[in-house]
Amino acid sequence: MNASKNINDQALLQLLGERLAQLRLAKNLTQGQLAEQAGLGLRTVQRLELGASATQLSGFLRVCRVLGLVERLDLLIPEAVASPMAQLKQAGRKRRRASGNTAAPSLTGPWTWGEGA
């Protein structure tokens, strides 16, 4: 089963849990050992591997850290890169907020080449 945009949330959580379990087994760790090294309860690790939706994201990150997967999170959520024009407009400043939807400027008259303007 591959992760795709057509997969529902529960199936995706189950897939992630199965992959975590496979990686844990490949590293020859028991659920108890993984829980201890990640600073989590055994039941939290079990729920993660079952794909239980009540699991907190911080627990998932701790397990990923123990299994050496933190570096791969960039593949999951890549860093947004601004276009070259947006980078020039920002001129080294960091964007602080979203501008929202801006409507196109309204035209008040017919377009001309600027003759007689």
N, C-alpha and C positions, 0 to 999 in steps of 0.2 A: 504494500500500500504506500503510495507516494503522497506527499503533502501537495495539495493544489488549491486553487482559489475556490473550487467547487465543493470542498470538504466542509462538513458542518463542524461547529466548535467542539462538540463532544468527541467526534471521531478524531479531530486534530489533537485534542488533549490526550486521547488514548494512544495515538501514534507517538506523540512526544514521550509519554510514559514508557511505552514499549522500547523506544530507542534508548532512554535513560537506563532501563533495566539491562538492555543488551550491553551498553558501555560499562555498567557496573560489573556485570559478570565477566566481561573481557578483562577488566582490571582485577578480577578475582577478589571482589569485595562482597561481603554479606550486606544485607540491608542494614543490619545493626552497626556494622563498621562504617558504612557510608553515613548513617545518621550521626554517629559519634563524631566523625571527622568534620562533618558539615555543621555540627552544633544544633542538630534537629532531633526531634523525637522519632522513634522508629515508625510510629503510625503516620507521620508526615511523609516519610520516604515511601511507605507503602501506598499512600494515597497518590503521591506523585506518579509512581509507576503504574497505578491503576487508571490514571487520567482523571482523578476526581476533581471536579471543578471548584471545590471549596478550598483547595490548596492555595496558600499565599504565594505571590510571586517571589518574595524574598527567600522562601524555602527553595524554590526552583533555582534561584541564582546561587545559593549556597551549594546545592548539589552539583550544579554546573561547574562551580569553582573546584570542588574536590575531584571531579572527573576530567578536569582540564579542558572545559568547553568554553570558558569565558572569552577566549580570543576569537571564537567562532560566532559570537553574538553579533559581530559586525555584518556577517552574512545574513542574519535574520532581520536586522533593522539597520540598513546602511545609512551612513551619514549623508544628510541632504547637502547637495552641492549647488550653490547659486550659479546662475548663468554668468558668463563673462561681463555682460552689460550690467547686471545687478551688482557684481563685485566692484565695478568701476563706480557706480552710483554710491555704494556704501563707503568707498574710499577708506577701508580699514576699520570702519565702525561695525560693531556687532548689532544685528537686528534685535530689537527689544519686544516688538509686538506685531501682530498681524494687522494688516490694513483693512481687511474685510473686502467685500465685493465693491469695486468701484465701477460706476456706470461710465460708458463711453461719453465723451463730451458731446453735447448736442450742437448740431449745426444750425445756425440761425438763418442762413441764406445759401444761395447756390455757390458752389466752389468756383473761384476764379484764379487766374495766374498771378494775381497781385497787380494787375494793370489798373490804374486809377484808384488804387487804395491808398 
